[in-house]
Every structure is written in structure tokens, then in C-alpha cells.
Amino acid sequence: MQNTDGGLRERKRAATRQAITTVARSLTADHGLNGYTVEEVCQEAGISRRTFFNYFHSKEDAVIGAFSDDLPPDALESFNRDPRRRKDSISGTLLAALYRLTLDLVERSTISRAEVHQLIAAIKAEPQLLGRMTLEGEAKEQQFTELIAAREGLSPDHPEIVMAAAVFGAVSKKTAQQFFSQDNTRPYRELLDQNLAAARNLFSQSLDTSAEPSKDLP
């Protein structure tokens, strides 16, 4: 028999976490971080102060939200399946695995366009949050690199691992920006397919790195 209690409990935790974040972002956008208290967040979210600190260490953490959640075990298992490793090189299945993982995570995500715009409004009110967001982004990039390296059986500083993480990460980031823009009506998968095709078209071009630069160039 499937354990529905665990799933229900996890959904309740996610809903509580999201409620706290929503209130914190709204209050920050309206009043700045110093313009409200944790108690006011608790009152609007309908929770106790103890519950707040069970989820977040500070108002800043609540505004930024849950950017460090672990990957779902089944998504991670699927990503690591059939790596077909090569000696000192990335496998021929890595791109497909990254594509499937990205779509899987996006389809499971509950983040809405309104929530993204709310976060942007909070950051505009408190630019200092950009520093925290930058640190969070760097940590996630490192985790992403290590995830790819583990699948491929290579070091995280292997040039092909570093570039795989950087290039696919950049494509994913641009796709998310387009998807969450106010005037977008296209599904995430369609945008991701378009951007990956454009990137592959660029990198499929031949390039003679031994050629001398043209003398006509400034």
C-alpha cells in the first residue's frame, strides 16, 4: 500500500514554506526588509514564530525562498541511468539526460509567474538581496557541475564537465527568463527546444583554431 501520509505531509510543508515566502516577498516589496517584523510575517501567513524558524533562519532567507531543495530521488535515478561512460570524455547520452532532467524538474515545479515577479519586486526594493541571490546561484552551479561529474565519472574540474554545466546552465537560465516573462504564451518545452537547437547550430560549426586572425580586423 502506498504511503499517502508522507506525501500529504510533504505537500503541507511545501504549502507552508510557500505561504511564508509569499508574505515575506510582498512585505519586502512594499516596506523593505526593515519595514516589518517576523511576527508580522507569521500573522499574515497564519503560523507561529516557531514554525517560521523551522523553515527559515531570517527574513532574507524567507524572501529568497527554497532554492536549495534536494533533487527528487526518482529524477536523480533517471538522470544517472545508462551513462555509457567514455574514457576522459563526456558520454554520448549526457545531453539527452540533462534535457530530460530539466523538463522533469520544471514539470514538477509549483513556481508561478506571479511568484517570480513578486521576487523581482522584492529585490528591487532591497537590492542587497542580489548578493544573496548571486551566492545561491553560484552554489547551485557548483552542485550542478558536481551532479554531471558524478554521472560521467569525471572530475568536476574536467574541461568538458565545466563547459557542459556552463553551456546547458546558460541555455536553461535564458529559457526560464523567457518562460516567466510577462508577455510569454509559449510552453517551457517549446522554448527549451528552440534554444537548444540554436546552441547546437552554433557549436556544430567548423572552427579552425590554428588559423591566423584576419589582418583586416581592428
Rosetta blueprint (number, residue, H / E / L):
1 M L
2 Q L
3 N L
4 T H
5 D H
6 G H
7 G H
8 L H
9 R H
10 E H
11 R H
12 K H
13 R H
14 A H
15 A H
16 T H
17 R H
18 Q H
19 A H
20 I H
21 T H
22 T H
23 V H
24 A H
25 R H
26 S H
27 L H
28 T H
29 A H
30 D H
31 H H
32 G L
33 L H
34 N H
35 G H
36 Y L
37 T L
38 V H
39 E H
40 E H
41 V H
42 C H
43 Q H
44 E H
45 A H
46 G L
47 I L
48 S L
49 R H
50 R H
51 T H
52 F H
53 F H
54 N H
55 Y H
56 F L
57 H L
58 S L
59 K H
60 E H
61 D H
62 A H
63 V H
64 I H
65 G L
66 A L
67 F L
68 S L
69 D L
70 D L
71 L L
72 P L
73 P H
74 D H
75 A H
76 L H
77 E H
78 S H
79 F H
80 N L
81 R L
82 D L
83 P L
84 R L
85 R L
86 R E
87 K L
88 D L
89 S E
90 I L
91 S L
92 G L
93 T L
94 L H
95 L H
96 A H
97 A H
98 L H
99 Y H
100 R H
101 L H
102 T H
103 L H
104 D H
105 L H
106 V H
107 E H
108 R H
109 S L
110 T L
111 I L
112 S L
113 R H
114 A H
115 E H
116 V H
117 H H
118 Q H
119 L H
120 I H
121 A H
122 A H
123 I H
124 K H
125 A H
126 E L
127 P L
128 Q L
129 L H
130 L H
131 G H
132 R H
133 M H
134 T H
135 L H
136 E H
137 G H
138 E H
139 A H
140 K H
141 E H
142 Q H
143 Q H
144 F H
145 T H
146 E H
147 L H
148 I H
149 A H
150 A H
151 R H
152 E H
153 G L
154 L L
155 S L
156 P L
157 D L
158 H L
159 P H
160 E H
161 I H
162 V H
163 M H
164 A H
165 A H
166 A H
167 V H
168 F H
169 G H
170 A H
171 V H
172 S H
173 K H
174 K H
175 T H
176 A H
177 Q H
178 Q H
179 F H
180 F L
181 S L
182 Q L
183 D L
184 N L
185 T L
186 R L
187 P L
188 Y H
189 R H
190 E H
191 L H
192 L H
193 D H
194 Q H
195 N H
196 L H
197 A H
198 A H
199 A H
200 R H
201 N H
202 L H
203 F H
204 S L
205 Q L
206 S L
207 L L
208 D L
209 T L
210 S L
211 A L
212 E L
213 P L
214 S L
215 K L
216 D L
217 L L
218 P L
